[in-house]
Structure formats: C-alpha cells, structure tokens
Amino acid sequence: MSVAINGTAVKLSTVTYKPVGDGPFPTLIFHHGSGGFAHSYDPRAIAQWFVERGWVVIAPSRRGRGGSEGADEEGDACSVANAVEGADRALGEIDAVTSALISQPFVDRSRIAVGGQSRGGVLSVAWSGKHPEVRAVVNFVGGWKGSRTCLQAAAINRTLLNRGVTWRQPSLWLYGDGDVFYPLEDTKANFDAFLAAGGKGVWHDYKPPQMLNGHQIALAPQLWSADMDAYLADRGLPSKRRD
C-alpha cells in the first residue's frame, strides 16, 4: 500500500485477514513492536481470534521492516526527548497508513479498533489520544524502553502512554508475568500513573504457559480470550465467536 509520509510516497507492507463476505466489517488495525524483520508482520493468533468473531484485522509494517520501503527512524535512544522524537515519527506513519486502510470498502469506519504488541501497544494507546472516533484500544505488553537496559524507561513509557489519557474511554492493557523486557512491577506502575493522570483503562496480567515468556502472551489466546470478549462487549462491539 502506498502512503504519503512527510510528502514522500512510501510503499508499506500490510497483511489483511477478513471474514467471508463483502462487509463492511468492524476492523482492528494492529501494530508491531520494535526491531527489524524481513517478512510482513503477521499477528496470526490475534487475527484468527478476531476474524472468528466477524472482524477484519489489518497489520501494517512500518518503514524499513517487513518489506516496507524507507528506513526505520524510530531509534533506540534512552532519553525522553529522543524517544519522543522516534515515537512521533512512528505515530506519523500510523496516521498515514490508517487513513489509507480505513478507506477500503470492506472496513466499517464507525467500528475501528487499534491495538499493538510491545512498541505497537504503547503507540496504539498514544495514538488514541488524538482520535476520539476509535471504538477500542488493545495494548498487548506495551512499552517503548525496558528498565533493565534504560534508566529513563519509566519516564519514557509514561510520557508516551499518558498521551492516551485524552481518549477518555477505557483501553485494555494485557501483560504477562516474566516478560523479558517489561517486568510486571514496572508496567503496573505505568498503568497506575496513567490512571492517576486521568486515563481510563482495564488491566489484566497472566502467567504464560510453559515455553512462552510474558512478552509472548499474544500467542496464547486461552489466557486473554474471556477478558477480550468482555472488553469488546462493554464497548458495544462484536465479541462472540460465530458458529
């Protein structure tokens, strides 16, 4: 998909899952984390869960990853100022690609949800703060920097997450015990700071099954399925599996 970023046309790779039929369908736009990867981002476990409930799921790959053109300019600096600059570049890409994605005829523009994994989770919360039209926000193990490698991690993560305070609706925060990047005591403190700043949210944490760590809970729908169902139903969105 070709989108304009800072006045330049850039082709971004996207993966789309959709139910049978023409729609329009409620649509989840789901964003990936940091790091480089050669193939298109494909959150299969999450996509299958949503498609079984009548949703379209679209996963775009940001610049420089997954076959998308351009360079990854999000950075990995451990300072609030530099992290915010990198996040703003990512949010600009999300703005551009979202406009293109929701123009597709099978997308119900009145029922848009955003979500993401890791860096994609914090970006989704931050992005929602300027988009009151979004119906749901799903944050899987979201964070920008981890405290094990960055002394400024709490300040960075809270600065970005707190941008979502102005959404004024409850977002869903899903985290795992034993996360190799974001310890639960840190992420729960970030959530509490978000609430203290005026944000609304629903928190759940899980013990992952054997062979997975807490950063990989998105791969285990049996952990979060009931909580996701309840959250979507509370938002007036489809949540029950189709027979």
N, C-alpha and C positions, 0 to 999 in steps of 0.2 A: 504494500500500500504506500503510495506517495503522499507525503505531507510536507507542508512548508514550515521549517524551523528557522527562525531568525532570517526570514526572507529567502532561504535556500530550500529547494525541493530535495527531500531525502526519502529514500525507499526504506520502510520499516517492515520487517518480517512479522507476520501475525499468524496465530493458529486459532481456528474457529471451530467450536463444537456447537451443534444445533439439533433440536428435535426434528422429527419428521413433520413436514408441512411448511407452509409459507409464512406463518406468523401473522402479525408481529408478536414477538416473544419478549418476556422480561429478560434483561440482559445483564450479565456480570462481566465487567472488564477487570481482568486480574493481572497484577504486575509482579514481575520477578524481583529478586534481590540483587546484590552486588556481584562483582566477579565477572569473568569472561566465560563465554561458552559459544561453541561453534554452530550448534544446531538451534532451530527455533525453540523458544521457551514453550514448554508443553506441560501444564499442571494437570495431568490426566486424571488423577484421583479426585481432585476437586471438581473438574469439569464434568466427569461422569456423574457425580452426585447431583449436581445442579441440572444437567440435561435430563436425568431421570425424573425430575420434578418440573419439567417443561421450560427450562431456561436455555437461552443461548449463553455460551461462555466464550469470550474473546481474550486471548493472551498476546499482547504485543511485545516484541523485543525492542528495547531502547537502543539508541545508536551504538554501533561498534560491537554488538553482540547478537548472536543467534542469526547471523546472516543479514542483519540490518546494516545499511550504509552509515558512513560517518565514523566519528571517534567517540569513545566513552570519555566524557568530560566531567563526570561526577566527582572524581577524585577520591582520595582515601586519607585526607589530612585529619589530624587530631587537634583541631581548633574549631571553636564555634563559628567564627567568621568564614573560614574556608569550607567547612561542612555545609553551611547555609548556602554559600555560593554554588556548591555542587548540587545540592538539593533543588535549588531554584532552576538550574539547567534541566534537571530531570523533570521537574514539575512543568516546565515549558514544553517538553516533549509530550508529556501526558496530556496537556491541554490540546496540543496539535492533533495527536492521534485520536483522542476521544471525540473531537468534533467530526473527524472522518468516519470513525467507527459507528457512531450513533446515527449517521445519515443513511445507513444501509436499510433497505426496505423491510427486512425481517426483524429489525430492532424496534421494540416498543419504547419510544423515548419518554414515556410517562412512568416507566418502571426500570430505571437504571440503577444498578448497584456497582460499587467499586470495591476492590479488595487487593490484597497482595501478600506475598511471602517475604519476611525479613525486611530488607530495604524497601521492597514494594509495599509492605504493610504500613510502615511509617509514612511513606509517600501518599498512600491512599487516605490515611487519616488527615494529613496536612492538606491535601488537595480538596477534601470535602469542605474545608472551612470557607472556601470561596464559591461553593456550589450547592446552595440550599435545595436545588432541584433533585439531587441524588436521594434515592429512597433508602439505601442501606450501605453501610461501610463495614467491611470484614478485614480485620487485621490479624494475620497469622504471624506470630513470633516477630512482630515488627521492631526494628531498631536500625539506627544508622551506624553507630560505633559501639563496640563492646568494652566493658570496663576492664577486661583482662589485658587489653592492649592499648587503651586510651584513657588517661586520667580525666579527660574532659567529656567522657561518654555521657554522663548523666545530664550535663548542661546541653550537650548537642541534641540528645534524644528528646529531652523535654522541650527544648526550643522548637523543634520541628513538630512533635506530637501536639503541642499546645496550639498550633495553628488550626487544629481541628475543633477547638473549643467553639468557634463561631458557627459551626454547623447546627448546633442547638438540638440535635437529635441523638439518641444513643447509638454509638458504634459498638461493634462486637470485637473484643480482644481475646484471642486464644493463644495460650502459651504452654510450653512444656517443661517439665522438671528435667534437669540435666542438660539443658541447652548448652551447646559447646561455645556459643558466642554471647548469649544474654542470660545470665543467671536469674532465676525467678525473683530473688530478693530485689534485684535492680529493676526488672520490668514491672513488678508490682508497685514499687516506689514511683516509677514513671506514671503508672496508671493513677495512683493516688494523687500525684501532683496535677495530673490532667483534671481530675475531679475537683481538686481544690481551686483550680483556675477557672472553674465554671463549666467544664465539659461534662458530657453525659456519656456513660458507657456501661457495658456489661462485660464482666471479667470471668474467664474460666481458665483453669490450668489443669494439666493432665500428666499422669505418669505414662510415658510411652511404652509400647510393647517391646519385648525383647528384640534386639537387633536394630532398634531405632533410638536416636537420642532426641532430646526435647526440641531441637530445632527442626525435626522432621515430622512433627505431628500431622501436618497436612496430608501425609501419605497414609494415615490411619483413620479413615472416616468413622470407624466404630467408636473412636474416642469422642468426637465432636458432633456427630450427626444429630443427636437429640437436642443439643444446645443450639445448633444452627437452625434446626427446624423451628424451635421456639422463638428464636430471634426474628426469623423471616415472617413467621405468622404474626408476631407482635407488630411488625412493620406493614402488615396488610399485603404481604407478598406470597406467592406460591411456595409451599414448604413440604407438601406431602408427595410421596412417590406415586407416580402414575402406574396403574396396573396394565 
